[in-house]
């Protein structure tokens, strides 16, 4: 039974499994479009550059996990938007950056980092203080910047582990009801004065730059270290896993569809040509098909990735090489039936060339079967790429789901209980494969006469 595209879609819409697959695939495509439009391409390109992720925490759990934990884990805060205040009195100018945070956690932060770039001339003074929820104001540090007779730019990172910060905070020991000498600087700043527990509330950090020849603070960032961050947490290399998961979606669809379409198109043309020509041509082409079919694909893919290249585009080409043989056998058997029909014989009698007959009269009859084969082939391509990446043979410059799982395995994420590094990419691979399996099975049930009965 032959189908037009309209007939195929009409019957497909009646399949609940097929429509479920379309809904999942639509969500994946929408996710891919949002990722491409919303996440800067530089973030994708810098995935394997450790220096691009220094502001992020290491192996932090997802922020929403606090909803299910008995004690709230401090969230990692990257504060870049500050309130700027300027003033001048006589010859002295003041430039202030003010950061405010609401701290409501059951543990102390892991520390803080203040990173800035300052433009000035002369010898300005840089100070930092914090106004606590209980009304106390603590001076954290006071330091002169390197003097300069001309306009200069100074960049620096100040860590809470700095000994001068610790000594400044010890000056407030009399205001606490317990000894603070053994506490870290961040614990002193965020602790209740009556008991050694975190003090919840609003903290306001003020950074002042005093100068007699002007001066500004540029690229001011305050980082309060925590163990919870973002939607999907971070990995051992501090990378935001939600970025890898989102970018992995268009990459998985691109790999799966490119391999499936390429291999099905090649197999379809190869098989139809073999079946239509028949005789010695058919025999020779099918024997070559049998040779390729008998080759163990995965070992060959591993060897080719190691010896030639692990580029994702080369891998797609390798997957196409081993993916066309099955559809070639099926399309050949169908071509043997179609070439005996009257309209094909009439085209031959009219003197049409073999290529015209194949592409105009035979292949269009096989398009419904081709669509079903493409849908069924996509999950195999995605899982094969994920398997190669999991073995460390994938392209490290692309944040594919398989490469994320490879990094998780390398750093022992399973043994360390870091489920957020393992479960999401695994679920995304399974969900994407499930969408195409649903669509492929629905199409197969329509175009396969045996299944239709």
N, C-alpha and C positions, 0 to 999 in steps of 0.2 A: 504494500500500500504506500503510495507516494503522498507527500505532504507539501503544501505551500507554507510559506512563513506565517500567513494568517491562520491557517489550520493548526499549525504547531502551537501558536500562542493561545488560540482559543481553547485547545485541550489542556495546555499547560496551566492556565488560570484555574482550572477545576481541581488541580492537585494541591492539597494543603501542604504537603512536603515541599513541593516546588516553590510555592509562594513564601513559605517560611525561609527557604534558602535565599529568595530574592530580597526579603526584608533584611536578613543578616548581611547580605552582600551590599545592599544599599547603605546600611549603617557603616560598613567598612569603607565604602567609597566616600561617604560624607566625612568620616574621620580623616581619610587621606587628604581630601580637599582642605579641610580646616587646618590640618597639620602643615600643608604646603603654604597656605596663605598666612597663617598666624605665627608659626615658629620661624624665626629668621634662618635663612639658609646657612649662615655662618655657624649657628649652633650645631647643625648637622655635620658640617665640614670639620668642626673642632671636637667631634665626639671622642677621638682617640688622642687628643692633646691634653695631658694632665694639667697643664698650666691654665687651661680655660675653666677649670672646675675648683680652683683653690678656695673660693668663697663658700663652697658647699660643705656640709658635714660628711664624715665617713660612716658608711653603713648605718644610716639613719632609717628608722622605720617610718612608714607613711604617717602623716599628721593625723588622719582620721582614726588611727588605731587607739588614740587616747580615749575615744568614746567607749571602748570595751576593756580598758585596763583599770585595775583597782586604784592605781595612783597615776596621776597625770605626769607624763614625761615631758621635760622642757622641749619646746619646739625651737628649731634653729631659725634665727632671724637675721635677714640681710637687709639692713636699713640704708636706703640710698636717698630717699626723699626727706630732706630736712627743712626746718624752718630757718630762714636766714634773717639775721638781724645785724644792722650796722649802726654805728654811732661814732661821734668824735667829740672830744673835749680838749680844747687847746690844740696842742701838737700831737696828742695821742688819739689814734683811731682804733676802733673796735670792730672786729668782724666775728660774728657768732654763728655757729651751726647748732641747731637744737633738734635732738632726736627724742621721741617719746615712745615708750612701749608699755603695754599692759602685761604684767607677769602674774600668771595664775597657775602655777605648777607645784607639784609636791616634791620637787628636788631642785638642787641648785644647777645653774648652767655650767657648762664645761669650761667657760672662760669667755673672753671677748677680745676682739681685734678692732682697732681703729686704723683705717687706712685713708690717707689723704695726699693731695698734691697742693702745695701752697706757692703762690706767686707773690714776691715781696722784694723790697730792698731795705737795707739797714740790718737791724738785729731784733726782730719781733719776738714776743713771748707767747708760747702756746700753752693753754691750760685746759683741763677737763675736770668737770665736777658733775655730781649726780644728785638730784633732788628725789629723796625716797618717799614712799607713800605715807610714812609716819611723820613727815615734815622735816626730817634731818637732811642736811646738805653735807655731802662728803667731797672733799677735794681729792681727786684721783691722781693727777700729776700736774706739774708745772715745769716747763722746759724751754730754754731759749733755742731758737733755730739758728743754724750757721749764719754768721754775719756776712753781708755782701754789700759792696758799694754801688752795685748796679742791679737792675731788675734781674731776678733769678727765679728758678723753679726748684722746689724741694719736694721730693716724694719720700714717704716713710710709712712704715707699719709699726704700730705700737701694740704690744701684746700685754694681756693682763698678768702674765708671768714675769713681767719686768720687775726687778728687785726694788726699784725706786717707787713704783706704785704700791708695792706691799708695805714699804716703810712709811709712806704717807698715810695709808689706811690704819696702820698700827697706832697712829697718833689719836685715834678715836676709841681706843681700848676702854677708856673710863666710861664711855657711854653705853657699854654692853654689860649685861649682868653675868657674863661668863667670859672665860679666857678666849681670846681670838688669835693668840699667837700661832696656833697650829692650823689655822684656817687659811685657805687660799684667798686671793684678792677678791675673786668673784663671789665667794661664799660670804665674805665680810659685807660686800655691797648689798647682797640680796637676802641677808639673814635678818630675822626678827631680833630686836635688841634684848628681849626678855627670855627667849629660848632659842636654841639652835635649830630653827626651822625656817624654811623660805618665807619671806614676807610678801604676800600677794598685794598687788595694787599697781599704780601707775608710777613709772620711773622716768625721769626726764634728764637726759644726758646733755650737757651744754659744753661745747668746745669754743673757747675764746681765743682769738688771735689779736694781741695788742702790739701796735707798732707806731713809730713816730714818723714813718714815711709811707703809710698805707700798707695794704696787703689783703689778699683774699685767699680763701680756702676753696680749692676746686676738687671735684671727684671725691667728695667726702663720703665714706662708707663706714658704718658701724655694724659689726658682726657679733651677735651674741650666740655663742655656740650651744647647740642642743642636740638631742638624739632622736628627734622626730622632724620630718621635713616633707613638705609637698604631698602630692597625691599618691605616689608610688615609692617614696623613699629614695635612698641613694645606695650606690654600691661601694666597693672597697676603694675605687678610684675617684670617689666623691661625685660621680656623674648622676645627674637627675634621671632616674629610670623612666619617668613618664615621657621624657624626650625620646629615649630609645624606643619605648613601646609605641609611641605615636608615629615616629619616623619609620618604624618597622612595618607599619600597616601599608603605606604605599609601596614600600620596597617588596613586601611579600606579594602584593597583587601584581606588581610589575614582573617579578620573577615568575610567578605562577602562570600569568596570562601569556607572557612572552614565550615561555617554554612550551606551553600547551598549544597556543596558536601556531607557533613555528613548526613544532613536531607534527601536529595534526595536518597542517597544510602540506608539508613535505610528504608525509605518509599517504595522504589522500591522492595527491598527484602521482606519486610513485606507484601506488597500488592500482589506480584506475588505468594508468598507461600500460602497466604490465598485463592486466586482465584484458584490456582492449586489443593490444597487439597480439597476445597469445603466442603459441608455437615456441620457437627457440628463445625469442626475446623474453617471453613470460617465464620460461624455465630458468634462464640465466639470472633475471632480476630476483626471482623468488629464492634461488639458491644463495644469492648474496644477502637477501633479507634474513634467511635462516642463519647465516654465519653471524651477522650482527646481533640477531636475537639470542644466539647462544652465548654471546660474550657476557661475563659477569659485570654488570654496570658499575656497582659501587667500588670494587677494587680498581677498575680502570679509571673512574673519576678521581679516586684518591691519588693514583699514580700521576695522572695528568695534572692535577692541582699542585702536586709537589714538584714535578719536573718542568712544567711549562709556566703556569701562572695561577695564582689564586684570585685574580681579578673577578669581580662579580659578573662582568660581561663575558669573560671567557668561560666561566662556569655555566652561564646560560647557554652558550654555544655547545658545551659538552653535553648538557642535559638534553638539548635538542637532538644531538647525534644519536643518543640511545633511546629517544622517546618516540620515534616515528614508526618503528617496525611493526608494532601491534596494529595500528590503524591501517598500515599498508596491506596487511593480510585481509582485514575485514573489507576494505574498499575494493580490493581485487575481486573477492568473491561476489560483491554486489555488481561490479562492472561486468563480470562474466554474464550475469543475468540481464542487465540493462542493454548490453550491446546486441542482444538478439531481438529487441523490440522493433516494431515496425518503423517508428520515426527515426531510429538510428540507421536502419537499412535504407530508408528513403534518403537520408542525408548522404549516405555513401554513394547511392545511385546518382545523386545530384552533383557529385564530384567535390564535396566539401573535404577539406584536409582533415587529417587525423586530429590535429590540435584543436581545430574548430569544433569537431564532434565531441571531443573529450571535455572541453571547457564550456561549450554551449548546451550540450544535450545530456551529458552523463553526470558531470560533477554537480550541477544544480540539483539533480535528484538526490544527491548524497548529503546536501547541506544539513538537513535535520540530524542525520547521524553524526556529522562533523561537529555540530553544536553540542550534542550529548557527549561526544568524545573529549571535546575541549573542557567541558565542565568537570568531567571525571578525571582528566589528566592534571588539572591545576593542583589538587591536594598532594599528589605524588611529587610534583616539582617543588612545592613549598617544603614538604617534609624532607626531601632529599637535600635541598640547600641547607635546611636547618641541621640535618645530620652531619653534613660536611663541615659546617661552621662549628658545630658542637665538638667535632674532632680537632678543631683548630686549623682547618684548611679553608675557611672562608676568607672573604676580604675584610681585613680589620678596620678599614676606613669607613665601613658602612655599618650602622647600628641595626643589624638584622636581629630578629628574635633568637635565631640560632647562635649568633655571636654573643648575645647577652647571656644565654645559658652556658656557653663555653667559659665566659669569665666567671660565672657563678660556680661552675665546677672547679675551675682553676684555684679559686680562693676559698674553696670548701664551704660554700654557702649552706648546703644541706646540713652538714655536721654542726655548723654554728647557729642553726635555726633561723636563718635569714630567708623566710618564706617569701617575702615580698620581692626577692631577687629571682625566684624560681617559678612560682605559681603564675604570675601574670603573663610572662612570655609564653609559657606552656599552654595557658588557656587561650591566648590569642592564636597560636598555631592550630589548636584543636578547633576553635570557633571558625576560623577561616576555612579550614578543611571541611568542617561540617556544612558550611554554606554551599560549597561547590558539590559536595556529595549529595545533598538534598536536591540541588538543581539537576545534577547529572542523572540521578536515579529517576527523577520525575520525567526528564526527557527520554531516558532509556525506556521507561515504561510506555511512552507514547510511540516511539519509532520502532521498537522491537516487536514484531508481530507475535512472537511466542509469549512475551510478557503481557501484551494486550489481551490475549485470550485468557 
